[in-house]
Amino acid sequence: MTADDELEQQRRATIRSLFLSLPQSFDACHAELKTLSGIFHDEMARALEPRLNAEMDRRPHEELVEQRELAGWVNYVLRSLRLAIRCPRTGKPATMLVDYRDNDYDLGRFRLEVRDDRGQSVKTVTSHELPVLQLREDRPRQQGSGRFGGGKDAPARGP
């Protein structure tokens, strides 16, 4: 067994020990797992935030094409972990975009985009400088209004 295998086993044992104390009833267990998931994602965001900001600063970001590539990479990394940028204006989960003003193709600007209460995209913050990002858990996946009613606690798929 490699050192990586041993480390993975130790991590799994730590997580498993948390799950041993879960309530037996489904509703109580589900509520506790949602709480644990929120805590886990908050701590992931806290751990990743300084490293992500340092890596963004290290990567090329002067030209419009570099800025767009960087924004795409940031969004990819965060989506892969179910994290998002915390919009400093609204506190909502945001994604990073890069565009330019009018016909000034040489001067890119970083923008944050959130979803309003109706699910519409809203651009909230604009900066010509590389922003220092704060991270948070991404918003829960939106559910349809299928056979489970589409409520906030409805499952993604049927049994």
N, C-alpha and C positions, 0 to 999 in steps of 0.2 A: 504494500500500500504506500502510495506517495504522500508527501507532506501536504499536497493540495487535497488529496482524498481525505486525509485525517482532519484537515481544517473544515472541509465540507461536512464531515460527520459530526464534528463538534458544533458547528452552526445549526445543523438539523436537530441535534439533541437539545440545544438551547431553545429553539422554537417549539419543539415537541413538548418541552416541559411547560411552556406557557399554555399549550392546548390541553394539558392534563387537567387543568383547573377550570375548564369551560363548563358552564351549566349544562345539565342534561336536556332541558326543554329546548325545542327548536328556536322559539322566539327569543329566549334569553341568550342562547348560544349565538344566534345571528346578530343580535345587538352587540354582544361582546366582541365578535369578530369584526364588525364594522368599526368599533372603537379601536381595536388593535390595528386594523388596517390604516386608519387615520393617523395613529401615533407612528406607525412604521413609516408612512410616507412623509410625515413631518420631519422625522429624524433623517430620512434619506435626503430630503431637501436641504436640511441643515448641514449635512456632511458634504453634499455635492456643491453647494453654492459657492464657497470660496475657490474650489478647484475649477469649477466651470468658468467663473469670472477670470481667473488667472489664465486658463487655456484660451479663452476668447481673446484676451489681450495679447497673448503670444502669437496667435494666428494672424495672417495678413487681413487687414480690414480698411485699407485706405481707398481702394478703387471700388466703384459700384459693383462690379462683378464679384469682387472679394467679399464685400459686405453681404451680398445676396447669398453667396455660398456659405458664409458664416451663419447667417440667420437660418438657413435651411438645416445646417448641421445642428445648431442649438435646438431647434424644434424637434429634430429627429431624436437626439439624445434624450430630451425631456419626455417625449411621447413614449420612448422605449421603457421608461421607468414609471409611467403614469404620473409624471410631474408636469408642472407648467410654470411660467413666469408669473409672479404676483404683480399685477398692475399697481403701480404706486398711487394712482389716482382713485381706483375703484376697489382694489383688493381682490378683484376677480381673477381667475386664471386667464392668462394671455399668451398669445404667440407673437413672435417677432417677425416683422416684415421689413423690407427695404424697398424704397422707391425714391423718386426724385421730384423736385418741385418744378412745375411748368416744363420748360424745355432745358433746364439746367442738368444735363445728363452726367456731368462730371461730379456733381455734388450730391451723393446719396445721403439718405437720412434713414435712421432706424425708427421704426414705429411699432407700437404695441397695439394689438387688436384683441378685443374681448367680445363676448356674446352678451347682448342685453337680455332682458327677461323674456323677450319674444323669440330669442335665438338668432337675432340679426347681428351681423358683424358691425362693431363700432371701433374706430381707431381712437385711442385715448391719449397716448403720449408720443411725442416726436422729439428726436435728438439727432443732431449732426455728429455728435460724439458717440463713441461706443458706450452704451449704458452699462452701469453696474447693476446686475440683475439680482432680485430677490426671488426665491423659489417657493413653491407651495404644491400641495397635492392638486392634480388636475381635477376638473369637474367630473362628476359621475357621467357615465355614458347615458345618453338619452334613450328612453325606452319608447317603443311604439304603443299603440293603443289596441293591441291584439287581444287574445283571449284572456289575458291576465289583467286587463283593465288599464295597463300602461301607467299605473301609479309609480311613485318614486321607489317603491320596494318591489316592483314587479320583476320577475326574472327575465333574462334576455331571450330565453327560448323555453319552449314547453318541455315537459318531462320526457 
